[in-house]
Amino acid sequence: MRELPQGNVGAEFTGIAPRESEPVVIKHRYSAFLNTRLDSYCARSRWRHRRARVATNVCVESTARHGFMLDYHTVFVSDCSAAYDQAAHDMTLRTHQKHFGHVATSREIIDTWTATHSVAATA
């Protein structure tokens, strides 16, 4: 997800980019749900009740809380975001875990998806 409109410095993808078939949501506020098509995309993809996303305590938290309010099952990926200080990052993760959803590491998510895919492939 981009935080800046196209053409601005910092709006380009670095390190990882979406596939040609994947949608890109250009967000304009802290929450990626506000004034974007993210909710309609997720609803069409049947993501509601399944999954939900670079300052931990601002943009990521706003989007996760907004997703929770829209009845998404939110999972905060603890090692894929950061805050300007560790205390803010940690507090956001604790608050999310206590009130809004789950917190997991990227390794835990990859392992879960891999196990789920393996089970589905043998069924």
Solvent accessible surface area in square Angstrom, and as a share of the most:
residue,aa,sasa,rsa
1,M,80,0.36
2,R,39,0.14
3,E,64,0.29
4,L,69,0.34
5,P,64,0.40
6,Q,122,0.54
7,G,86,0.83
8,N,71,0.37
9,V,142,0.82
10,G,48,0.46
11,A,6,0.05
12,E,107,0.48
13,F,67,0.28
14,T,106,0.61
15,G,95,0.91
16,I,144,0.73
17,A,68,0.53
18,P,44,0.28
19,R,177,0.65
20,E,180,0.81
21,S,104,0.67
22,E,76,0.34
23,P,59,0.37
24,V,57,0.33
25,V,18,0.11
26,I,47,0.24
27,K,13,0.06
28,H,99,0.44
29,R,142,0.52
30,Y,136,0.52
31,S,12,0.08
32,A,0,0.00
33,F,16,0.07
34,L,79,0.39
35,N,116,0.59
36,T,30,0.17
37,R,177,0.65
38,L,4,0.02
39,D,41,0.21
40,S,52,0.33
41,Y,53,0.20
42,C,1,0.01
43,A,47,0.37
44,R,168,0.61
45,S,36,0.23
46,R,177,0.65
47,W,54,0.19
48,R,73,0.26
49,H,126,0.56
50,R,124,0.45
51,R,84,0.30
52,A,16,0.12
53,R,100,0.37
54,V,105,0.61
55,A,15,0.12
56,T,0,0.00
57,N,55,0.28
58,V,49,0.28
59,C,15,0.09
60,V,11,0.06
61,E,32,0.14
62,S,33,0.21
63,T,4,0.02
64,A,3,0.03
65,R,89,0.33
66,H,56,0.25
67,G,0,0.00
68,F,80,0.33
69,M,129,0.58
70,L,52,0.26
71,D,89,0.46
72,Y,5,0.02
73,H,73,0.32
74,T,2,0.01
75,V,32,0.19
76,F,5,0.02
77,V,41,0.23
78,S,19,0.12
79,D,83,0.43
80,C,84,0.50
81,S,17,0.11
82,A,63,0.49
83,A,22,0.17
84,Y,211,0.80
85,D,78,0.41
86,Q,118,0.52
87,A,73,0.57
88,A,24,0.19
89,H,18,0.08
90,D,48,0.25
91,M,106,0.48
92,T,7,0.04
93,L,23,0.11
94,R,137,0.50
95,T,33,0.19
96,H,6,0.02
97,Q,93,0.41
98,K,159,0.68
99,H,106,0.47
100,F,29,0.12
101,G,19,0.18
102,H,90,0.40
103,V,42,0.24
104,A,18,0.14
105,T,51,0.30
106,S,32,0.20
107,R,142,0.52
108,E,91,0.41
109,I,27,0.14
110,I,78,0.40
111,D,70,0.36
112,T,82,0.47
113,W,139,0.49
114,T,80,0.47
115,A,56,0.44
116,T,84,0.49
117,H,132,0.59
118,S,57,0.37
119,V,103,0.59
120,A,67,0.52
121,A,74,0.57
122,T,119,0.69
123,A,119,0.92
